[in-house]
């Protein structure tokens, strides 16, 4: 798919449609309103007579941040002053942008038509997608790492990392915090001979250091993220626990407070977490597991905490004969052969390259995945063929415009259609 000529969000697409199809118009306020139920525009609204714009549907599209996306109806208008209902969030200021649609037209319907245009090309215009979230595990061949994918063209593994610093191999027991017992465990581990085992009692509480380990100063300033393996006996939501890095052995002055992503219970999950302040991480001497919100009594295992520079990872492709896309129930998986797992090794990050279906627009601020020029032409044709109200346009004019927009939309679609890489394997999707 070729790149869009210019990024456009839903509000900008609706603005272009209002102008192109004459289902309404756009303008900006010329004066500050003294209340939240007034729209002052001496230019566009000033041209109409008393209540000429009564019943028109409006939406704020730029300017005062709290108002953007607010929809309203003009209940009365006179001399460039429109009374609107419901009131917007804040008083409308001069230069705030808005769209008005002719009575009989609604933004809900216009938004639906925009998403209809996107849904209509979901199997034709696929956006490139690349993700690296799954790590290989011993004797595990299926990986749930295809959320959002409609096709996979390549699977790679990290063959080497040029810039890395081992923070802690977790082969020795950590120092326990209050209501925690810390030991080194040889039975549940990912790397080396042991993992750091933490038995957390119910009284540990929120905002507490569960355990920590100290070491000689390590310079992480050349790295961009950490990798950490965790095995909790309770499911964790993102941010309930943190990995904290400190430049003082006594703690209390963390240079990094890194939210641990959501983690399933009773399985190992290896996470990559972006460092927030790597240039300040020049002398890290302590790593700790910090409980932000209390998850109750549980046991957790930590293993092999590594700092890496993401761009220094060197990837090698797994031959296509050694991987496939399968579906079980409602989930798509990457399935590796034993040869592929042997090639990649354990605890190795996978990179999956492929395609995702374009996303429907649920707000006014997100840019469209599909070329907005196509969306505008497709929806403009649909408007001409619909019963939407259009000023100063008779049936013949609408038919002529429909023919033009329909042809332009088809030509644009041919231009932006995805040409998938040879050998792409498609996922089951709805």
C-alpha positions in Angstrom: 0.0 0.0 0.0 1.4 3.4 -0.9 1.7 6.0 1.8 -1.2 8.4 2.2 -0.6 11.8 0.6 -1.2 13.4 4.0 -2.3 12.0 7.3 -5.9 12.9 8.2 -8.1 12.1 11.2 -11.8 11.6 11.2 -12.6 15.3 11.9 -10.4 16.4 8.9 -12.0 13.8 6.7 -15.5 15.0 7.7 -14.4 18.6 7.0 -13.2 17.6 3.5 -16.5 15.8 2.9 -18.6 18.7 4.0 -16.7 21.0 1.6 -16.6 18.5 -1.3 -20.3 17.4 -1.2 -22.0 20.5 0.2 -23.9 18.6 2.9 -22.8 21.4 5.1 -20.0 23.9 5.7 -17.1 24.6 8.0 -16.0 27.9 9.6 -14.4 29.3 12.7 -15.8 31.4 15.5 -15.0 35.1 15.1 -15.5 36.1 18.7 -15.2 34.7 22.2 -18.5 33.4 23.6 -19.5 34.3 27.2 -21.1 31.0 27.9 -21.0 27.4 26.7 -24.3 27.5 24.7 -23.3 30.2 22.2 -21.4 30.1 18.8 -20.4 33.5 17.5 -19.5 33.8 13.8 -20.2 37.1 12.2 -19.1 35.8 8.8 -20.8 32.5 7.9 -23.6 32.7 10.5 -24.0 36.4 10.0 -25.1 35.9 6.4 -28.3 34.1 7.4 -31.5 35.6 8.5 -33.2 34.9 11.8 -33.2 31.1 12.6 -31.9 30.3 9.1 -29.5 27.8 10.7 -32.1 26.4 13.2 -31.9 22.6 13.3 -28.4 22.3 11.7 -26.1 19.8 13.4 -22.7 20.9 14.5 -19.4 19.6 15.8 -16.3 21.4 17.2 -13.2 20.2 15.3 -10.4 22.5 16.4 -9.3 25.1 18.9 -10.4 24.8 22.6 -9.1 21.4 23.5 -12.0 20.3 25.7 -14.6 21.1 23.1 -13.1 19.1 20.2 -15.5 16.4 19.2 -18.5 18.0 21.0 -21.7 17.7 19.0 -24.7 20.0 19.1 -27.8 21.3 17.4 -28.5 24.9 16.6 -31.7 25.7 18.4 -31.9 29.3 17.2 -29.7 31.8 15.4 -29.7 35.6 14.7 -27.1 38.1 13.5 -24.1 35.7 13.7 -25.1 34.3 17.1 -26.2 30.7 17.3 -27.7 29.2 20.4 -26.6 25.5 20.6 -27.8 22.5 22.6 -26.5 20.6 24.3 -23.9 23.1 25.5 -20.3 22.3 24.7 -17.7 21.7 27.4 -16.2 25.2 27.5 -17.0 28.6 26.1 -16.2 28.7 22.4 -13.3 31.0 21.6 -12.4 33.0 18.5 -10.8 30.9 15.8 -12.3 27.6 17.2 -13.2 25.5 14.2 -16.6 23.8 13.6 -18.7 22.0 11.0 -22.4 22.5 10.5 -24.5 19.9 8.6 -27.7 20.7 6.9 -30.9 19.5 8.7 -31.5 15.9 7.9 -27.8 15.0 8.1 -26.1 13.7 11.2 -22.5 13.2 12.3 -23.3 9.7 13.5 -24.3 8.8 10.0 -21.3 10.5 8.5 -19.0 8.7 10.9 -20.7 5.4 10.1 -20.1 6.0 6.3 -16.4 6.6 6.9 -16.1 3.3 8.8 -18.1 1.6 6.1 -15.5 2.7 3.6 -12.7 1.4 5.8 -14.5 -2.0 6.3 -15.0 -2.3 2.6 -11.2 -2.5 1.9 -10.1 -4.5 4.9 -9.1 -7.4 2.7 -7.5 -5.2 0.1 -5.6 -2.5 2.0 -3.5 -4.1 4.7 -1.1 -2.1 6.8 2.4 -3.4 7.4 2.9 -4.7 10.9 6.0 -5.7 12.9 6.0 -7.0 16.5 8.6 -8.5 18.8 6.8 -9.6 21.9 7.3 -13.4 22.1 10.3 -15.2 23.5 11.0 -18.8 22.8 10.7 -21.4 25.5 12.0 -24.9 26.0 9.7 -27.5 24.3 7.2 -24.8 23.4 6.3 -24.7 19.7 3.1 -22.5 19.6 3.3 -18.7 20.3 0.3 -16.4 20.9 1.8 -13.3 19.3 -0.5 -12.6 16.3 -3.0 -10.2 17.8 -4.1 -7.8 15.1 -2.3 -9.7 12.3 -4.2 -10.8 9.1 -1.1 -12.3 7.5 2.5 -13.2 8.3 5.3 -12.9 5.8 8.4 -13.4 7.9 9.5 -14.8 11.3 13.0 -14.0 12.7 14.9 -14.6 15.9 17.7 -12.6 17.6 21.0 -14.2 16.8 23.1 -11.8 18.8 22.9 -8.5 20.7 25.8 -6.1 20.2 25.0 -3.9 23.2 23.8 -5.6 26.4 24.5 -5.4 30.1 23.5 -8.2 32.5 21.8 -6.5 35.5 21.2 -9.7 37.5 21.3 -13.4 36.6 19.0 -14.1 39.6 21.2 -17.1 40.6 21.4 -16.0 44.2 18.7 -15.1 46.7 17.6 -11.5 46.9 17.2 -9.5 50.1 13.5 -9.8 51.2 11.3 -6.8 52.2 8.8 -6.9 55.0 6.4 -10.0 54.9 8.4 -11.6 52.1 10.6 -14.7 52.1 13.4 -14.7 49.5 15.4 -17.7 48.4 17.2 -19.0 45.3 15.1 -21.8 43.6 16.5 -24.4 41.3 13.2 -26.1 40.3 11.4 -23.1 38.6 13.9 -21.2 36.5 14.6 -19.9 33.0 18.3 -19.3 32.8 21.3 -20.7 34.7 20.9 -22.8 37.9 18.4 -20.8 39.9 15.8 -18.1 39.9 15.0 -15.5 42.6 12.0 -16.9 44.5 9.8 -14.5 46.5 7.1 -15.8 48.8 4.9 -12.7 49.4 2.6 -12.8 52.5 -0.8 -11.0 52.6 0.6 -8.3 54.8 3.2 -7.0 52.3 0.9 -4.2 51.3 0.9 -1.5 48.5 3.9 0.8 47.8 6.3 -1.6 49.2 9.7 -3.0 48.2 9.1 -6.8 48.0 12.8 -7.7 47.5 16.0 -6.3 46.1 19.6 -7.2 45.1 22.7 -5.1 45.0 25.9 -5.3 42.9 28.8 -3.4 41.6 27.9 -0.3 39.6 26.7 -1.0 36.1 26.4 1.6 33.3 23.2 1.1 31.3 23.3 4.5 29.5 24.0 2.8 26.1 20.8 0.6 26.5 17.2 1.4 25.7 15.2 -1.3 27.4 15.4 -4.2 29.8 14.3 -7.8 29.5 13.0 -9.7 32.5 11.4 -13.1 33.1 8.7 -13.4 35.7 6.5 -16.3 37.0 3.8 -15.1 39.4 1.3 -17.4 40.9 -1.4 -14.8 40.5 -2.3 -12.9 37.4 -0.8 -9.4 37.3 -2.3 -6.4 35.5 0.0 -3.9 34.0 1.7 -1.6 36.5 0.7 -3.5 39.7 4.4 -4.4 40.1 7.5 -2.5 39.0 11.2 -3.3 38.3 13.1 -0.4 39.9 16.7 0.4 39.3 18.6 2.5 41.8 22.0 4.2 42.0 22.2 3.9 45.8 22.6 0.5 47.5 20.2 1.6 50.3 17.4 2.4 47.8 15.0 5.2 47.9 16.3 7.1 44.9 15.2 5.0 41.9 16.5 6.2 38.5 14.0 3.9 36.8 10.6 2.8 37.9 9.4 0.4 35.1 5.9 -1.0 35.1 5.8 -4.7 34.6 3.2 -5.5 31.8 0.3 -7.8 32.4 1.5 -11.3 33.3 -0.4 -14.5 33.4 -0.5 -16.7 36.5 1.7 -19.9 36.8 3.6 -19.4 33.5 6.9 -17.8 32.7 6.6 -14.5 30.7 9.6 -12.6 29.4 9.0 -8.9 29.0 10.8 -6.1 27.2 10.3 -2.8 29.0 11.6 0.5 27.7 13.9 2.5 29.9 12.6 6.0 30.7 15.9 7.7 31.5 18.8 5.7 30.1 21.3 8.6 29.9 20.9 8.9 33.7 21.5 5.2 34.3 25.3 5.4 34.5 25.8 3.8 37.9 23.0 1.4 38.8 23.8 -0.7 41.9 20.5 -2.0 42.9 17.5 -3.7 41.3 14.2 -4.3 43.2 10.8 -5.7 42.7 8.3 -3.0 43.9 4.6 -3.6 44.6 2.6 -0.6 43.5 -0.9 -2.0 44.4 -1.4 -5.0 46.7 -2.1 -8.3 44.9 -2.3 -10.3 48.1 -0.4 -13.5 49.1 1.4 -15.0 46.2 4.8 -16.4 45.0 6.9 -14.9 42.3 10.0 -16.0 40.5 12.3 -13.6 38.7 15.1 -14.6 36.3 17.8 -13.1 34.0 17.3 -9.3 34.0 19.2 -7.9 31.0 19.6 -4.3 29.7 19.9 -4.1 25.9 20.1 -1.6 23.1 17.1 -2.5 21.0 18.7 -1.4 17.7 21.7 -3.6 18.4 19.7 -6.8 18.1 20.7 -8.8 15.1 17.9 -10.9 13.6 18.1 -13.9 11.4 15.2 -15.3 9.4 13.7 -18.7 10.2 13.2 -20.5 6.9 9.5 -20.6 6.0 9.5 -24.4 6.0 10.0 -24.3 9.7 7.1 -22.1 10.8 3.4 -21.9 10.1 0.3 -20.0 11.1 -2.4 -22.1 12.8 -5.6 -21.3 14.6 -7.0 -23.0 17.7 -10.4 -21.8 18.9 -10.4 -18.0 18.3 -6.7 -17.6 18.6 -4.0 -17.5 15.9 -0.6 -18.8 16.7 2.9 -19.0 15.2 3.9 -22.6 15.2 7.6 -23.5 15.1 9.0 -26.8 14.1 11.6 -28.5 16.4 14.3 -27.5 14.0 13.2 -23.8 14.2 13.2 -23.9 18.1 16.6 -25.6 18.0 17.9 -22.9 15.7 16.6 -20.0 17.8 17.3 -21.5 21.2 15.5 -20.7 24.5 14.6 -17.2 25.8 15.2 -15.7 22.3 13.1 -12.8 21.1 11.1 -13.4 17.9 10.2 -10.7 15.4 7.1 -11.3 13.3 6.5 -9.2 10.1 3.3 -9.2 8.3 0.0 -7.3 7.8 -2.8 -6.0 9.9 -6.3 -5.0 8.8 -7.0 -1.2 8.8 -8.5 0.2 12.0 -12.0 1.7 12.1 -12.1 5.2 13.5 -13.7 5.6 16.9 -12.7 9.2 17.6 -11.9 12.4 15.8 -8.2 12.6 16.6 -6.8 9.2 15.3 -5.3 9.2 11.8 -6.8 6.8 9.3 -4.8 3.7 8.3 -6.4 3.8 4.8 -5.4 6.6 2.5 -7.8 9.4 3.4 -8.0 10.5 -0.3 -9.7 7.1 -1.0 -12.0 7.4 2.0 -13.1 10.9 1.0 -13.9 9.9 -2.6 -15.6 6.6 -1.6 -17.8 8.4 1.0 -18.5 11.3 -1.3 -19.9 8.8 -3.9 -22.0 7.1 -1.2 -23.4 10.5 -0.1 -24.4 11.3 -3.7 -26.2 8.0 -3.8 -27.9 8.4 -0.4 -30.8 10.4 0.9 -28.6 12.8 2.7 -29.6 16.5 2.2 -27.4 18.5 -0.1 -27.7 22.2 -0.7 -28.3 23.5 -4.3 -27.9 20.2 -6.0 -30.7 18.5 -8.0 -31.0 14.8 -8.9 -29.0 15.1 -12.2 -26.2 16.9 -10.5 -26.0 14.3 -7.8 -26.0 11.5 -10.4 -23.1 13.2 -12.3 -21.2 13.7 -9.1 -21.7 10.1 -8.1 -20.3 8.9 -11.4 -17.2 11.1 -10.9 -16.6 10.2 -7.3 -17.2 6.5 -7.9 -14.7 6.4 -10.8 -12.1 8.3 -8.7 -12.6 6.0 -5.7 -12.0 2.9 -7.9 -8.9 4.4 -9.5 -7.5 5.3 -6.1 -8.2 1.8 -4.7 -6.2 0.2 -7.5 -3.4 2.5 -6.6 -3.3 1.8 -2.8 -4.2 -1.9 -2.8 -1.7 -4.0 -0.9 0.7 -6.3 -2.8 1.6 -8.9 -0.2 5.1 -10.4 -0.1 5.4 -13.8 -1.8 4.8 -16.6 0.7 2.6 -14.7 3.1 0.5 -16.9 5.3 -2.9 -15.6 6.1 -4.5 -15.7 9.5 -8.2 -16.5 10.1 -9.9 -13.3 11.0 -13.2 -11.5 11.3 
